[in-house]
Every structure is written in C-alpha cells, then in structure tokens.
Amino acid sequence: MADNRTDKPSSTEEEYFAREEIEKKRKLALQQAAETADKQREELKKLHWMKCPKCGMDLQTLKQGNVELETCFNCGGVFLDSGELDELMKQHGHEGSGKVMGAILNLFKRK
C-alpha cells in the first residue's frame, strides 16, 4: 500500500509555495515601479535642468564668493540651492538678512 502523503504535497506546502510566489511577484512589481520612477525623474530632470521655474528660459550661473547663484535674465528670478542662503549670510557677516539680500539684489540690477 502506497503512502499518499509522499505523492501529493500537503495543503500547507501548497500555501507556502503560493505565498512565496506572491512575495516574488510583489517584490518584482515594487522594483519595476522604482525603476520607472527613476526613469521618469531623469526625464524630468533633462527637461527642466537649468530652466527658470517662472518663465522657462535658461538659467545662468553667477558666483558670489563660493556660492553659485542661478539667475534668469529674462524675468530677473534668482534661485538658490539648499543651504546657499545660509552660506551667503555667513559670507556677508551676521549683520542681518537685509544687508545680505541687498548685496544679492545689487548683483542683478539692470544697468
């Protein structure tokens, strides 16, 4: 008489393998979503890199000490990266943000 338990997997084994298969598919879907998000982020960066967020024209980089300011000569916008305002304030002393902003604005006055 043959033992039927060795011929056929138990329902517990079937559930285990089904869960493993579902987990593999879930991880694959998450990986594909992350890759797609990375690709979309790169495409957006290519479209918007060094473009003015206000008018869409090209931004130009000007150095103020060791800080690079991006400016748009079309609309007059000035854009700072994270931490650059703090760096400008350090360069111009702690006399107050009014003098710092005045120094920045003097860079972009139309002559």
C-alpha positions as CSV (number, residue, x, y, z in Angstrom):
1,M,0.0,0.0,0.0
2,A,1.5,3.3,-1.0
3,D,1.6,6.3,1.3
4,N,-0.4,9.1,-0.4
5,R,1.3,11.8,1.6
6,T,4.6,11.4,-0.2
7,D,2.9,11.5,-3.7
8,K,1.0,14.7,-3.1
9,P,2.1,17.9,-1.4
10,S,0.1,18.8,1.7
11,S,-2.1,21.9,1.6
12,T,0.3,23.6,4.0
13,E,3.1,23.1,1.5
14,E,0.9,24.4,-1.4
15,E,0.1,27.5,0.7
16,Y,3.7,28.1,1.5
17,F,4.8,27.9,-2.2
18,A,1.8,30.1,-3.2
19,R,2.8,32.7,-0.6
20,E,6.5,32.6,-1.8
21,E,5.3,33.1,-5.4
22,I,3.1,36.0,-4.4
23,E,6.0,37.6,-2.5
24,K,8.4,37.2,-5.5
25,K,5.8,38.9,-7.8
26,R,5.2,41.7,-5.2
27,K,8.9,42.4,-4.9
28,L,9.3,42.4,-8.7
29,A,6.4,44.9,-9.1
30,L,8.0,47.2,-6.4
31,Q,11.3,47.0,-8.2
32,Q,9.7,47.8,-11.6
33,A,7.8,50.8,-10.0
34,A,11.1,52.1,-8.5
35,E,12.9,51.8,-11.9
36,T,10.1,53.5,-13.7
37,A,10.1,56.3,-11.1
38,D,13.8,56.7,-11.5
39,K,13.5,56.9,-15.3
40,Q,10.7,59.5,-15.0
41,R,12.7,61.6,-12.6
42,E,15.7,61.5,-15.0
43,E,13.5,62.5,-17.9
44,L,12.0,65.4,-15.9
45,K,15.5,66.5,-14.9
46,K,16.6,66.5,-18.6
47,L,13.6,68.7,-19.5
48,H,13.9,71.2,-16.6
49,W,17.6,71.3,-15.9
50,M,18.8,74.9,-15.6
51,K,15.4,76.2,-16.8
52,C,13.7,79.0,-14.9
53,P,10.7,77.7,-13.0
54,K,8.8,81.0,-13.6
55,C,9.3,81.6,-17.3
56,G,11.1,78.6,-18.7
57,M,14.1,80.4,-20.1
58,D,17.7,79.2,-19.5
59,L,19.3,80.0,-16.1
60,Q,22.8,81.4,-15.9
61,T,25.1,80.7,-13.0
62,L,26.9,83.6,-11.3
63,K,29.4,83.1,-8.4
64,Q,29.1,85.1,-5.2
65,G,32.0,84.1,-3.1
66,N,31.9,80.3,-3.0
67,V,28.1,80.2,-3.7
68,E,26.7,79.7,-7.2
69,L,23.5,81.6,-7.8
70,E,21.3,80.6,-10.7
71,T,19.6,83.6,-12.3
72,C,17.2,84.2,-15.1
73,F,18.0,87.3,-17.1
74,N,14.6,87.2,-18.7
75,C,12.4,87.6,-15.6
76,G,15.0,88.5,-13.1
77,G,14.5,85.4,-10.9
78,V,17.3,84.4,-8.5
79,F,17.4,80.8,-7.3
80,L,19.4,79.2,-4.5
81,D,20.1,75.6,-3.8
82,S,19.7,74.2,-0.3
83,G,22.0,75.9,2.2
84,E,23.2,78.6,-0.1
85,L,21.3,81.4,1.6
86,D,22.9,80.4,4.9
87,E,26.3,80.4,3.2
88,L,25.7,83.9,1.7
89,M,24.7,85.1,5.2
90,K,28.0,83.8,6.6
91,Q,30.0,85.4,3.8
92,H,28.4,88.8,4.4
93,G,28.5,88.6,8.2
94,H,25.6,88.3,10.6
95,E,24.6,92.0,10.3
96,G,21.2,90.9,9.3
97,S,19.4,89.4,6.3
98,G,18.6,92.9,4.9
99,K,22.2,93.6,4.0
100,V,22.6,90.1,2.6
101,M,19.6,90.5,0.4
102,G,20.7,94.0,-0.6
103,A,24.1,92.5,-1.7
104,I,22.3,89.8,-3.7
105,L,20.0,92.3,-5.4
106,N,22.9,94.6,-6.3
107,L,24.3,91.7,-8.4
108,F,21.2,91.7,-10.6
109,K,20.4,95.4,-11.0
110,R,19.9,96.2,-14.7
111,K,22.3,98.9,-15.8
